[in-house]
Amino acid sequence: MDFIHGIFAQPWARVALVLVAALVVAIVIFNVLRFAARRVLHPDAVLAIVLQRCERPFETVLPLLALQFALMSASLGLPQTVWFKALHHAVTVAVYVALTWLAIRAVSGVERAINLRHPVNIEDNLRARQVQTQAKVLSRSAMFLIGVLGAALILMTFPKVQAFGASILASAGVAGLVVGLAARPVLGNLLAGLQIALAQPIRLDDVLIIQNEWGRVEEITGTFVILKIWDERRLVIPLQWFIENPFQNWTRTSSQILGTVFLYVDYGLPLAPLREELDRLVHGAPEWDKRVFVLQLTDADQRTMQLRILVSSKNSGLNFDLRCRVREGLIDFLQRNYPQHLPQLRVDTAPHDAPSGAPVHVEQPLGGGGSPSPEPK
């Protein structure tokens, strides 16, 4: 007994006992809270999803907070030795790191819960894409600010950094100007991200045309946007670019879209059979959304007529396939039934009793090739 009493008479033994007791209490509290949360909360509830994301960091934070509290209590009756100060400082830094981790995971959990409640794999996902875009951009901005704040708190625990911070505050005007100029791109992208989250000129899965590139918004981070090009390339664009430059958004209010097909034909082509063939092609195409299809003569020059076909689809990808289907079908119809009315190159002929030196009649398809031949009757 005297031996045990002598051991606990030592300051380090009392500190060790307090630390062990704090750890045991923290572990018990953590397990009780986890058991209660799993029994009470529904797995799909927002709080349950957030707690699930925070489980690992919370499992670290709770013991560290217990250690911090135990060290603060033990320091009242112990000499402030070097090793004790080092241990206290190490635990303080660990607490700040764990709290930063916990806050970031909590924000991530909220984002995940919002995304699960608004899935984009549905027919009409416009509202879901709006909500997910806001959640992603705002959560990335919040995570960035939390990380900066956590790093600042950790650095301020070091005395030398505190002295450095005081010297910076003493010359706040010059330092603020230098830091502001250096951080202008970062702050510009951060503010642009907030503008995009609130005004939403773009959203996740939007179809954009940027610098003649067609693609879908694959990812929005705190600093840039990833545009997935149709040929599997990725275009990386800073957030601030979308605030300062014009671009096309094909799915701003709806994914429905009209597509255009142009044909150039000879003046002798009757349009009624072509309209009937267009009707047959469109009604047999699964890409058509049964809204719009029309054939119109929109222009004419000295050689050909310009025909414009409008067709509608639920989205731009389907519309591209539909336009290809219609274009191929109508050209095949013309080749089989009206090859003589494909674009021709004409040269007027003079009558046989015209004076000598009149021009010779020449007629051939546009594009050349082969010997001249008269127009088929």
C-alpha positions in Angstrom: 0.0 0.0 0.0 2.8 2.4 0.8 4.2 1.6 -2.7 0.9 2.5 -4.4 0.5 5.5 -2.2 4.0 6.6 -3.1 3.3 6.3 -6.8 0.2 8.3 -6.7 2.0 10.9 -4.6 4.0 11.7 -7.8 2.5 14.5 -9.9 2.9 12.6 -13.2 1.0 9.6 -11.8 -1.9 11.9 -10.8 -1.9 13.4 -14.3 -1.8 10.0 -15.9 -4.8 8.9 -13.8 -6.8 11.9 -14.7 -6.0 11.4 -18.4 -7.0 7.7 -18.3 -10.3 8.5 -16.5 -11.0 11.3 -19.0 -10.5 8.9 -21.9 -12.7 6.2 -20.4 -15.5 8.7 -19.8 -15.2 10.1 -23.3 -15.3 6.6 -24.9 -18.4 5.7 -22.8 -20.2 8.9 -23.7 -19.4 8.5 -27.4 -20.8 4.9 -27.5 -23.9 5.9 -25.6 -24.6 8.8 -28.0 -23.9 6.6 -31.1 -26.3 3.9 -29.8 -29.0 6.4 -29.0 -28.7 8.1 -32.4 -28.9 4.9 -34.3 -32.0 3.8 -32.4 -33.9 7.1 -32.5 -33.0 8.6 -35.9 -34.2 7.2 -39.2 -31.3 6.3 -41.5 -32.5 8.7 -44.2 -33.0 11.6 -41.8 -30.8 14.7 -42.4 -29.4 14.6 -38.9 -28.7 10.8 -39.2 -26.7 11.4 -42.4 -24.8 14.3 -40.9 -23.9 12.2 -37.8 -22.8 9.3 -39.9 -20.4 11.6 -41.7 -19.2 13.1 -38.4 -18.8 9.7 -36.6 -15.0 9.3 -37.2 -14.0 12.9 -36.3 -16.4 13.0 -33.4 -14.8 9.8 -32.1 -11.5 11.7 -32.1 -12.8 15.1 -30.9 -14.5 13.8 -27.7 -11.4 12.1 -26.2 -9.2 15.1 -27.1 -11.7 17.5 -25.4 -11.7 15.2 -22.4 -7.9 15.3 -22.3 -7.8 19.0 -22.7 -10.2 19.4 -19.8 -8.2 17.0 -17.7 -4.9 18.8 -18.4 -6.5 22.2 -17.6 -7.8 20.8 -14.3 -4.5 19.1 -13.4 -2.4 22.2 -14.2 -4.0 24.0 -11.3 -2.1 21.8 -8.8 1.0 20.9 -10.7 4.2 22.7 -11.5 4.4 24.0 -15.0 7.3 21.9 -16.2 8.5 21.8 -19.8 7.1 18.4 -20.6 3.7 19.3 -19.2 3.5 22.5 -21.2 4.6 20.6 -24.4 1.9 18.0 -23.7 -0.8 20.6 -23.1 0.2 22.5 -26.3 0.2 19.2 -28.4 -3.3 18.4 -27.1 -4.5 21.9 -27.9 -3.3 21.7 -31.4 -4.8 18.2 -31.8 -8.2 19.6 -30.5 -8.1 22.4 -33.1 -7.3 20.0 -35.9 -10.0 17.6 -34.9 -12.6 20.3 -34.5 -11.7 21.6 -38.0 -12.1 18.1 -39.4 -15.4 17.7 -37.6 -16.8 21.0 -38.9 -15.7 20.1 -42.5 -17.3 16.7 -42.3 -20.5 18.2 -40.8 -20.8 20.6 -43.8 -20.1 17.6 -46.1 -22.8 15.6 -44.4 -25.3 18.4 -44.9 -24.4 18.5 -48.6 -24.8 14.8 -48.9 -28.2 14.8 -47.2 -29.4 17.5 -49.5 -28.2 15.6 -52.5 -29.9 12.4 -51.4 -33.2 14.3 -50.9 -32.9 15.8 -54.4 -31.7 13.1 -56.8 -30.9 14.1 -60.4 -31.6 10.7 -61.9 -35.2 11.5 -62.6 -37.0 12.7 -65.7 -37.5 16.4 -64.7 -34.4 17.1 -62.6 -34.2 20.9 -63.1 -35.1 21.7 -59.4 -32.8 18.9 -58.2 -29.9 20.3 -60.2 -30.5 23.8 -58.8 -30.5 22.6 -55.2 -27.4 20.4 -55.7 -25.5 23.2 -57.4 -26.2 25.6 -54.5 -25.4 22.9 -51.9 -22.1 22.0 -53.6 -20.8 25.6 -54.1 -21.9 26.8 -50.7 -20.4 23.8 -49.0 -17.1 24.2 -50.8 -16.9 27.8 -49.8 -17.8 27.0 -46.2 -15.2 24.2 -46.1 -12.5 26.6 -47.4 -13.4 29.2 -44.7 -13.4 26.5 -42.0 -10.0 25.3 -43.1 -8.5 28.8 -43.1 -10.0 29.5 -39.7 -8.7 26.2 -38.3 -5.2 26.9 -39.7 -5.2 30.4 -38.2 -6.2 29.0 -34.7 -3.5 26.4 -34.9 -0.8 28.9 -35.9 -1.8 31.3 -33.2 -1.0 28.7 -30.5 2.7 29.1 -31.3 4.3 32.1 -29.5 6.5 33.1 -32.4 3.5 33.2 -34.8 1.6 35.3 -32.3 4.5 37.8 -32.3 4.6 37.7 -36.1 0.8 38.4 -36.2 1.2 41.3 -33.9 3.9 42.8 -36.2 1.6 42.4 -39.1 -1.2 44.1 -37.3 1.2 47.0 -36.5 1.6 47.6 -40.2 -1.9 46.5 -41.2 -2.3 49.0 -44.0 0.7 47.8 -46.1 0.1 44.1 -45.2 -3.6 44.3 -46.0 -2.8 45.8 -49.4 -0.2 43.2 -50.2 -2.3 40.3 -49.0 -5.3 41.7 -50.9 -3.4 41.9 -54.2 -2.0 38.4 -53.7 -5.3 36.9 -52.8 -7.4 38.6 -55.4 -7.8 35.6 -57.7 -8.7 33.4 -54.7 -11.2 35.9 -53.3 -12.5 36.6 -56.8 -13.3 32.9 -57.3 -14.8 32.6 -53.9 -17.2 35.6 -54.5 -17.9 34.2 -58.0 -18.8 30.9 -56.4 -21.3 32.6 -54.1 -22.8 34.5 -57.0 -23.2 31.3 -59.0 -24.7 29.5 -56.0 -27.3 32.3 -55.6 -28.0 33.5 -59.1 -27.3 30.1 -60.7 -26.3 31.0 -64.3 -25.0 27.4 -64.4 -25.9 24.2 -62.6 -24.6 20.7 -62.4 -25.4 18.7 -65.6 -26.2 21.9 -67.5 -25.3 21.8 -71.2 -23.0 24.8 -72.1 -21.4 26.1 -75.2 -18.1 27.8 -74.3 -15.5 28.9 -76.9 -17.3 26.7 -79.5 -17.1 23.6 -77.2 -20.2 21.6 -76.3 -20.2 19.9 -72.9 -22.0 19.2 -69.7 -21.1 20.7 -66.3 -19.5 17.7 -64.5 -18.2 19.3 -61.3 -18.3 22.7 -59.6 -15.6 23.3 -57.0 -14.7 26.3 -54.9 -12.4 27.7 -57.6 -13.3 26.2 -61.0 -15.8 24.4 -63.1 -15.2 21.1 -65.0 -17.0 20.9 -68.3 -17.1 17.4 -69.8 -16.8 17.8 -73.6 -18.8 15.4 -75.8 -15.6 13.6 -76.9 -14.6 12.9 -73.3 -12.2 15.8 -72.9 -12.5 18.1 -69.8 -12.5 21.9 -70.0 -11.4 23.5 -66.7 -12.8 27.0 -66.3 -12.3 29.4 -63.4 -15.5 30.4 -61.6 -14.8 34.1 -62.2 -14.8 33.5 -65.9 -18.6 32.8 -65.8 -19.2 36.2 -64.2 -17.2 38.2 -66.7 -17.9 36.4 -70.0 -21.0 35.5 -72.0 -21.7 31.8 -72.7 -24.6 29.7 -73.9 -26.6 27.6 -71.5 -29.0 25.2 -73.3 -30.7 23.9 -70.1 -31.1 27.2 -68.2 -34.9 26.8 -67.7 -35.5 23.4 -69.4 -33.6 20.7 -71.1 -36.1 20.7 -74.0 -34.6 22.0 -77.2 -35.3 22.6 -80.9 -32.8 21.3 -83.5 -32.3 22.5 -87.1 -31.6 20.5 -90.3 -30.9 22.4 -93.5 -31.3 20.9 -97.0 -30.4 22.6 -100.3 -32.5 21.3 -103.2 -33.4 22.2 -106.8 -36.4 24.5 -107.6 -38.2 21.6 -109.3 -38.6 19.5 -106.1 -42.2 19.1 -104.9 -42.3 19.8 -101.1 -45.5 17.8 -100.3 -43.8 14.3 -100.6 -40.8 15.6 -98.6 -43.2 16.7 -95.8 -44.9 13.3 -95.8 -41.5 11.6 -95.5 -40.5 13.9 -92.7 -43.8 13.0 -90.9 -43.0 9.3 -91.2 -39.4 9.7 -90.0 -40.2 11.8 -87.0 -43.1 9.7 -85.8 -40.9 6.6 -86.0 -38.0 8.2 -84.1 -37.8 7.5 -80.4 -35.8 10.7 -79.9 -38.7 13.0 -80.8 -40.7 14.4 -77.9 -43.9 14.9 -80.0 -43.8 18.7 -79.6 -42.5 20.2 -82.8 -41.6 19.2 -86.3 -41.9 21.4 -89.3 -40.4 21.9 -92.8 -40.2 25.4 -94.2 -38.6 27.0 -97.2 -36.5 29.7 -95.5 -34.3 31.0 -98.4 -33.7 30.8 -102.1 -30.9 32.0 -104.3 -30.2 31.8 -108.1 -29.4 28.0 -107.9 -31.1 26.3 -104.9 -33.9 26.5 -102.3 -33.0 26.3 -98.7 -35.2 24.0 -96.6 -35.2 24.2 -92.8 -36.5 21.4 -90.7 -37.2 22.0 -87.0 -37.5 19.0 -84.7 -37.8 18.9 -80.9 -36.4 16.6 -78.2 -36.3 16.3 -74.5 -32.6 17.2 -74.4 -29.7 18.2 -76.6 -28.2 14.7 -76.8 -31.4 13.2 -78.1 -31.8 16.1 -80.4 -28.4 15.6 -82.0 -29.3 12.0 -82.8 -32.7 13.0 -84.1 -31.2 15.6 -86.4 -28.8 13.0 -87.8 -31.7 10.6 -88.3 -33.8 13.1 -90.1 -31.0 14.4 -92.3 -29.9 10.9 -93.3 -33.5 9.8 -94.0 -34.4 12.8 -96.1 -31.3 12.7 -98.2 -31.9 9.0 -98.8 -35.5 9.8 -99.8 -34.2 12.4 -102.3 -31.6 10.1 -103.8 -34.2 7.3 -104.3 -37.1 9.3 -105.5 -36.0 12.7 -106.8 -32.3 12.5 -107.7 -32.9 15.0 -110.6 -33.9 17.6 -108.0 -30.7 17.6 -106.1 -28.8 20.9 -106.4 -27.9 21.5 -110.1 -25.6 24.0 -111.8 -27.4 25.5 -114.8 -26.2 27.5 -117.8 -29.0 28.9 -119.9 -29.0 27.9 -123.6 -29.9 30.1 -126.5 -32.6 28.9 -129.0 -31.4 27.2 -132.2 -32.2 30.3 -134.3 -30.0 32.4 -132.0 -27.2 34.3 -133.7 -23.9 32.8 -134.0 -21.7 32.9 -130.8 -24.6 32.2 -128.4 -23.6 30.3 -125.3 -23.8 26.5 -125.2 -26.2 24.7 -122.9 -24.4 23.0 -120.0 -26.0 21.5 -116.9 -24.5 19.3 -114.2 -24.9 18.6 -110.5 -23.3 21.0 -108.1 -19.9 19.8 -107.2 -18.8 18.8 -110.8 -17.8 15.4 -111.9 -18.8 13.5 -115.1 -19.8 14.9 -118.5 -22.5 17.5 -118.9 -26.0 16.1 -119.4 -29.4 17.6 -120.0 -31.8 17.9 -117.2 -33.9 14.7 -116.8 -37.6 15.2 -117.6 
